[in-house]
Amino acid sequence: MEKDAKIYIAGHRGLVGSAIVKNLSQRGYSNLVTRTHSELDLTNTASVAGFFQTEKPQYVILAAAKVGGIVANNTYRADFIYENLMIQNNVIHQSYVHGVNKLLFLGSTCIYPKNCPQPMKEDYLLTDTLEYTNEPYAIAKIAGIKMCESYNLQYGTNFISVMPTNLYGPNDNFDLEKSHVLPALIRKVHLGKALETDNWEQITNDLNRLPIEGISGNADKKDILSILEKYGILKVGNKVSVEIWGSGKPMREFLWSEDMADACVFLMENRNFKDTFSSEKEIRNTHINIGTGSDISIADLAGLIKDKIGFTGDFKFNTDKPDGTMKKLTDVSKLNNLGWKHNIDLELGVQKLIGWYKEF
């Protein structure tokens, strides 16, 4: 990519998109195009067509998506499949119509079967049943992969799909109603630490920055304690406990979002669709896993966060809540062979994100 090439980053405010914008800017790319949701609704076909007609981007990074945790995915199933399909269909198709040089589509490792062999190779796609709780989202992302493949094969486009593992980093979602496990644990343990030390200034500051179900730091202490208890942060006497959904046994892989961004820009600069497959007979599974190749149990992750924050209370594992898939570890040999490897390990990343959360 030329440094002055027009690059459209869809979803530039999100965890991945903001990291990609930062990475591109640091590398000297000066013609970055972004739009907020209010400026451009990517589910609106006519609006997206008009945007591409006017802006004519040369490169597109499709990081926009409707995302959420287990509860959100399972509750808003129709929203997740509809909105993600519409975003993908509109952006990918208009990229073809307007002759975009290269497009990078971001998905998720939830595309793999619930009981997928570990570590998960790209070839395991569509070999078994998906995890039920996020099946609509996963199907949308699988459709995106196949759409990119199909346009490449029929029209000769240069669309690449990447499937990141669980991401965390600056601009993460710490809303306890909708956040993923790692940022949710950081916030809950942070609030638990403040509660056990009676640091009400810290608690009120936290809730003023990010109210929980409308409860801000200006609410009565009784209401604050009630909403904290609802989300599993409970003080009895001098002892504070933090609830964690499930048994704590599931194993998860986590990748620092700025590492993810670096991998994306590396692929945009150095690799093309033809580099993602080896067989000319049946071209499939051309997507690329992006991860670290190592994982940790939820219980051990909670322990790591506890140590970093200095929380001395207890964890209560609620086994009435779902665990989800017991193990999800990516095989990153394809990515490594293409020339990229992660830089930030989990311990350092957790420390960095705790610091970011306290300061944002």
Phi and psi in degrees as a GROMACS rama.xvg file:
@    title "Ramachandran Plot"
@    xaxis  label "Phi"
@    yaxis  label "Psi"
@TYPE xy
-75.5005  148.292  GLU-2
-63.0399  -24.7593  LYS-3
-102.415  10.3834  ASP-4
-64.8344  144.943  ALA-5
-80.6161  115.188  LYS-6
-117.955  120.352  ILE-7
-96.3592  122.579  TYR-8
-107.833  107.237  ILE-9
-85.4375  125.417  ALA-10
88.5689  38.239  GLY-11
-71.9224  -13.3901  HIS-12
-91.9505  -11.4863  ARG-13
-77.6943  179.179  GLY-14
-57.2713  -49.1294  LEU-15
-79.478  -47.2059  VAL-16
-58.425  -43.0688  GLY-17
-65.662  -35.3483  SER-18
-69.1725  -35.6637  ALA-19
-68.416  -42.5099  ILE-20
-58.7014  -44.6512  VAL-21
-62.0986  -43.7435  LYS-22
-65.0571  -45.1925  ASN-23
-61.9322  -42.874  LEU-24
-62.75  -41.677  SER-25
-65.596  -26.7612  GLN-26
-85.4758  -2.78223  ARG-27
97.1348  9.24766  GLY-28
-75.4088  125.782  TYR-29
-113.731  -3.30196  SER-30
-121.346  60.7808  ASN-31
-90.7988  133.196  LEU-32
-111.299  128.866  VAL-33
-135.967  156.738  THR-34
-143.48  137.258  ARG-35
-77.9615  168.275  THR-36
-61.5335  -36.7893  HIS-37
-68.4751  -26.5945  SER-38
-83.9644  -30.9987  GLU-39
-151.676  112.423  LEU-40
-86.8417  108.446  ASP-41
-71.0825  -11.02  LEU-42
-84.2667  -8.03059  THR-43
-94.7572  108.971  ASN-44
-59.7125  -45.4784  THR-45
-65.1099  -39.2797  ALA-46
-65.7443  -41.5132  SER-47
-67.2186  -41.1579  VAL-48
-60.9028  -42.1087  ALA-49
-64.8705  -39.1675  GLY-50
-61.942  -47.2877  PHE-51
-66.0458  -36.776  PHE-52
-63.535  -38.3949  GLN-53
-79.5325  -48.2027  THR-54
-84.3492  -34.8417  GLU-55
48.7845  60.7392  LYS-56
-65.5108  148.123  PRO-57
-89.2545  -29.2241  GLN-58
-134.696  147.174  TYR-59
-132.903  132.326  VAL-60
-116.915  113.257  ILE-61
-96.5123  87.8222  LEU-62
-104.422  -0.536392  ALA-63
-76.2809  136.716  ALA-64
-167.891  158.323  ALA-65
-90.2031  118.649  LYS-66
-129.635  162.095  VAL-67
-179.239  179.16  GLY-68
-87.0121  -166.361  GLY-69
-57.1158  -47.6255  ILE-70
-63.0775  -48.7316  VAL-71
-62.9162  -44.4723  ALA-72
-61.6676  -39.775  ASN-73
-79.4997  -27.6937  ASN-74
-85.2065  -43.2906  THR-75
-106.651  53.0328  TYR-76
-60.3031  -44.3206  ARG-77
-65.7644  -42.1367  ALA-78
-60.727  -41.7022  ASP-79
-67.4167  -40.4259  PHE-80
-77.629  -40.6372  ILE-81
-65.8505  -53.8453  TYR-82
-64.5613  -40.7448  GLU-83
-69.1829  -39.836  ASN-84
-62.5565  -42.4301  LEU-85
-65.5904  -44.5715  MET-86
-57.4719  -50.9928  ILE-87
-62.491  -50.2408  GLN-88
-57.0502  -45.4311  ASN-89
-66.7029  -49.3639  ASN-90
-70.6582  -43.5819  VAL-91
-65.6666  -44.9425  ILE-92
-65.2533  -44.461  HIS-93
-67.2338  -28.2084  GLN-94
-64.4434  -37.6796  SER-95
-68.2949  -48.9616  TYR-96
-57.1337  -38.607  VAL-97
-101.792  15.2528  HIS-98
66.6714  37.8857  GLY-99
-59.7248  136.171  VAL-100
-64.491  -42.5945  ASN-101
-156.135  141.567  LYS-102
-126.839  140.943  LEU-103
-116.823  119.511  LEU-104
-104.683  127.858  PHE-105
-102.516  127.855  LEU-106
-116.402  -134.443  GLY-107
-161.459  151.605  SER-108
-73.1952  -0.900147  THR-109
-70.3742  -3.14982  CYS-110
-68.531  -18.0285  ILE-111
-84.3046  156.332  TYR-112
-57.6584  153.835  PRO-113
-57.1681  -44.1015  LYS-114
-105.721  44.8267  ASN-115
-68.2352  139.079  CYS-116
-55.6478  147.826  PRO-117
-114.948  144.029  GLN-118
-68.2147  159.277  PRO-119
-81.6662  115.684  MET-120
-89.5759  154.546  LYS-121
-56.1445  -32.5038  GLU-122
-69.5452  -9.04009  ASP-123
-84.0702  -2.0361  TYR-124
-60.3435  135.04  LEU-125
62.7725  31.5226  LEU-126
-102.371  -5.81875  THR-127
-166.673  -175.581  ASP-128
-71.6952  143.472  THR-129
-81.5231  162.552  LEU-130
-63.5928  129.372  GLU-131
-64.0873  -41.9489  TYR-132
-62.3616  -29.8589  THR-133
-122.193  25.9852  ASN-134
-56.9686  -44.7505  GLU-135
-59.8756  -43.8129  PRO-136
-63.683  -44.5176  TYR-137
-62.6469  -41.7963  ALA-138
-63.503  -38.5419  ILE-139
-61.6135  -43.7375  ALA-140
-68.9955  -35.8002  LYS-141
-63.0079  -41.3565  ILE-142
-59.8931  -37.477  ALA-143
-64.0733  -41.8023  GLY-144
-59.6263  -49.7142  ILE-145
-67.8321  -30.4876  LYS-146
-66.4469  -45.1578  MET-147
-61.5488  -46.9272  CYS-148
-57.5165  -47.2231  GLU-149
-66.5797  -41.5482  SER-150
-66.0845  -37.7517  TYR-151
-61.6811  -45.0336  ASN-152
-73.4706  -37.4361  LEU-153
-84.6984  -39.443  GLN-154
-111.844  -5.47447  TYR-155
74.7487  22.9281  GLY-156
-72.9119  173.058  THR-157
-125.389  71.9207  ASN-158
-107.827  126.028  PHE-159
-113.382  138.833  ILE-160
-112.872  134.205  SER-161
-125.057  141.684  VAL-162
-118.425  96.4398  MET-163
-74.7925  149.895  PRO-164
-75.6777  -168.838  THR-165
-60.6379  125.429  ASN-166
-105.975  152.532  LEU-167
-152.022  153.341  TYR-168
156.289  -169.809  GLY-169
-54.2507  142.198  PRO-170
70.3047  21.1022  ASN-171
-65.7814  166.698  ASP-172
-95.8322  112.769  ASN-173
-105.197  14.0665  PHE-174
-71.6203  114.68  ASP-175
-64.1057  -18.7138  LEU-176
-76.0045  -26.0025  GLU-177
-133.345  -2.60926  LYS-178
-78.3049  161.589  SER-179
-80.2466  173.379  HIS-180
-62.8607  -43.4846  VAL-181
-68.6391  -52.049  LEU-182
-63.784  -33.5302  PRO-183
-63.3322  -43.1559  ALA-184
-64.0436  -41.1064  LEU-185
-60.6669  -46.2626  ILE-186
-67.9932  -42.2852  ARG-187
-65.301  -40.3416  LYS-188
-70.9467  -37.3655  VAL-189
-59.7103  -46.0793  HIS-190
-68.8976  -36.5841  LEU-191
-63.0066  -40.9858  GLY-192
-62.477  -44.2143  LYS-193
-63.6783  -37.6454  ALA-194
-69.1068  -40.1645  LEU-195
-72.2424  -19.9911  GLU-196
-103.443  8.02603  THR-197
53.3953  38.2996  ASP-198
-89.4326  79.2295  ASN-199
-71.9395  -23.0051  TRP-200
-63.4639  -42.4568  GLU-201
-66.6728  -40.5757  GLN-202
-64.3089  -47.5178  ILE-203
-66.4878  -37.4825  THR-204
-61.9467  -42.2473  ASN-205
-61.9762  -47.6637  ASP-206
-72.7113  -26.6917  LEU-207
-70.402  -35.4  ASN-208
-70.9237  -39.8749  ARG-209
-145.795  83.2703  LEU-210
-58.0271  150.394  PRO-211
-107.601  114.444  ILE-212
51.5563  40.1865  GLU-213
83.9874  -5.36081  GLY-214
-86.1539  114.138  ILE-215
-102.801  -177.991  SER-216
-69.9782  -10.5961  GLY-217
-85.7224  -5.83677  ASN-218
-72.2628  165.166  ALA-219
-63.0145  149.628  ASP-220
-56.276  -37.6789  LYS-221
-59.6974  -43.7464  LYS-222
-68.9976  -36.7921  ASP-223
-65.3077  -46.5485  ILE-224
-61.7693  -36.1314  LEU-225
-66.2909  -43.7273  SER-226
-71.8245  -34.3574  ILE-227
-64.0764  -41.3288  LEU-228
-63.7818  -39.3825  GLU-229
-57.8911  -35.4792  LYS-230
-97.2351  20.0579  TYR-231
85.1116  17.9288  GLY-232
-111.517  101.921  ILE-233
-125.943  133.829  LEU-234
-114.251  123.374  LYS-235
-124.015  113.099  VAL-236
66.6347  -124.422  GLY-237
-102.073  6.64486  ASN-238
-107.533  130.366  LYS-239
-111.117  138.129  VAL-240
-125.171  151.695  SER-241
-123.325  125.586  VAL-242
-83.8823  139.329  GLU-243
-124.01  130.513  ILE-244
-66.6759  138.152  TRP-245
85.6308  -169.883  GLY-246
-85.7666  -16.0643  SER-247
85.8845  -4.59839  GLY-248
-83.3078  -25.7287  LYS-249
-55.8607  141.975  PRO-250
-99.4521  134.213  MET-251
-134.461  148.695  ARG-252
-105.191  139.023  GLU-253
-131.122  137.696  PHE-254
-125.666  130.637  LEU-255
-60.7318  129.778  TRP-256
-60.6058  -33.0986  SER-257
-72.0917  -26.3358  GLU-258
-67.2373  -42.8222  ASP-259
-58.0254  -45.2675  MET-260
-60.574  -41.2435  ALA-261
-62.6949  -39.8138  ASP-262
-64.0674  -42.1881  ALA-263
-62.0529  -46.7231  CYS-264
-67.6628  -37.529  VAL-265
-57.2438  -46.9068  PHE-266
-66.6081  -39.0224  LEU-267
-64.1707  -35.5074  MET-268
-81.2413  -31.3392  GLU-269
-122.635  -14.7114  ASN-270
-130.034  154.018  ARG-271
-128.311  173.273  ASN-272
-54.6747  -38.9273  PHE-273
-62.5132  -18.9239  LYS-274
-83.6225  -6.17544  ASP-275
-96.4363  2.11315  THR-276
-147.353  160.754  PHE-277
-118.318  -26.1374  SER-278
-95.2861  136.273  SER-279
-93.1566  -8.4593  GLU-280
-74.334  -59.8632  LYS-281
-127.9  106.041  GLU-282
-88.6534  109.553  ILE-283
-152.095  168.76  ARG-284
54.321  45.6236  ASN-285
-84.3691  -5.18924  THR-286
-67.5686  163.609  HIS-287
-125.112  123.602  ILE-288
-69.2814  139.474  ASN-289
-125.544  116.316  ILE-290
-165.866  -162.671  GLY-291
-107.214  -21.5765  THR-292
80.9911  10.1685  GLY-293
-136.738  152.856  SER-294
-136.827  176.024  ASP-295
-149.577  148.636  ILE-296
-74.1598  155.054  SER-297
-60.8972  -37.9979  ILE-298
-62.7813  -43.8547  ALA-299
-69.9979  -33.9575  ASP-300
-62.5961  -44.5164  LEU-301
-60.3715  -40.9375  ALA-302
-63.7091  -38.6916  GLY-303
-63.8114  -45.7743  LEU-304
-64.3714  -40.9911  ILE-305
-57.6775  -45.502  LYS-306
-64.9525  -42.1877  ASP-307
-67.0279  -34.6189  LYS-308
-87.7393  -24.4332  ILE-309
87.513  23.7718  GLY-310
-75.0403  136.069  PHE-311
-113.247  2.21764  THR-312
-77.4088  -165.682  GLY-313
-108.554  156.683  ASP-314
-103.162  136.51  PHE-315
-114.447  114.431  LYS-316
-89.216  116.641  PHE-317
-89.9604  97.1225  ASN-318
-78.2443  -1.44733  THR-319
-78.1892  -15.2196  ASP-320
-94.1235  154.54  LYS-321
-70.7421  145.016  PRO-322
-84.9255  -26.6291  ASP-323
76.0036  -163.902  GLY-324
-61.5442  136.455  THR-325
-73.4842  -28.6114  MET-326
-148.144  131.394  LYS-327
-139.437  99.2237  LYS-328
-128.422  127.307  LEU-329
-84.5698  145.528  THR-330
-87.7351  115.773  ASP-331
-106.758  19.6201  VAL-332
-64.9281  -34.4467  SER-333
-62.93  -46.2524  LYS-334
-63.6595  -44.9164  LEU-335
-61.2353  -39.8553  ASN-336
-68.2371  -24.053  ASN-337
-80.3649  -9.62637  LEU-338
112.883  14.198  GLY-339
-130.566  142.661  TRP-340
-142.198  149.077  LYS-341
-68.8344  160.538  HIS-342
-116.478  -35.6537  ASN-343
-98.2221  119.314  ILE-344
-81.1694  168.517  ASP-345
-64.2207  -42.5023  LEU-346
-60.2056  -45.6323  GLU-347
-66.3478  -41.4743  LEU-348
-62.1831  -42.836  GLY-349
-61.89  -43.7165  VAL-350
-60.6765  -42.3227  GLN-351
-65.3556  -40.8918  LYS-352
-72.1524  -35.665  LEU-353
-60.1706  -44.3508  ILE-354
-62.7293  -41.5781  GLY-355
-63.9476  -43.381  TRP-356
-64.429  -39.1195  TYR-357
-67.5287  -22.7009  LYS-358
-105.324  -16.1019  GLU-359
